[in-house]
C-alpha cells in the first residue's frame, strides 16, 4: 500500500463585495413594485484567503 504524507492542510474562503444599490431594496409588498434606478457600471471586489491549519499562516 502507498504511504502518503501531507505537508499542509489549507482552508480557503472567498467573498465578494458589490457596489450595487439594489442589494438593500429587492423585496417589496405584494402589488407595490418599486422602481430602482440602475446605472451602466458598478464595481465589485473579490476577496480570497487561504489559511494553513497548523501554523495559522495566511496566504
C-alpha positions in Angstrom: 0.0 0.0 0.0 1.2 3.5 -0.8 2.3 5.7 2.2 1.3 9.3 1.7 2.5 12.3 3.7 0.6 15.6 4.0 2.7 18.6 4.3 0.0 21.2 4.8 -3.8 21.3 5.4 -5.1 24.5 3.9 -8.5 26.1 4.3 -9.7 28.6 1.7 -12.6 31.1 1.7 -13.8 33.7 -0.7 -16.3 36.5 -0.7 -17.5 39.4 -2.9 -18.4 43.0 -2.1 -20.6 44.7 -4.7 -21.3 48.3 -5.2 -24.9 47.8 -6.3 -27.8 49.8 -4.9 -30.4 47.1 -5.5 -28.9 44.9 -2.7 -30.7 46.7 0.1 -34.0 47.1 -1.8 -35.0 43.9 -3.6 -38.2 43.0 -1.8 -41.5 44.9 -1.8 -45.0 44.5 -0.5 -47.2 42.4 -2.8 -48.6 44.5 -5.7 -46.3 47.5 -4.9 -43.4 47.4 -7.3 -40.7 50.0 -6.6 -38.6 51.4 -9.4 -34.9 51.2 -8.7 -32.6 53.3 -10.9 -29.8 51.3 -12.5 -26.5 52.5 -13.9 -24.3 51.2 -16.6 -21.4 50.4 -14.3 -21.0 49.1 -10.8 -17.8 48.0 -9.1 -17.0 44.9 -7.1 -14.2 43.4 -5.2 -13.5 39.7 -4.9 -11.7 38.6 -1.7 -9.8 35.3 -1.3 -7.8 33.9 1.6 -6.0 30.7 2.4 -5.0 29.7 5.9 -2.6 27.0 7.0 -4.4 24.8 9.6 -1.3 24.1 11.8 0.6 27.3 11.7 -2.2 29.8 11.1 -0.2 31.5 8.3 -2.3 33.4 5.9 -1.5 33.3 2.1 
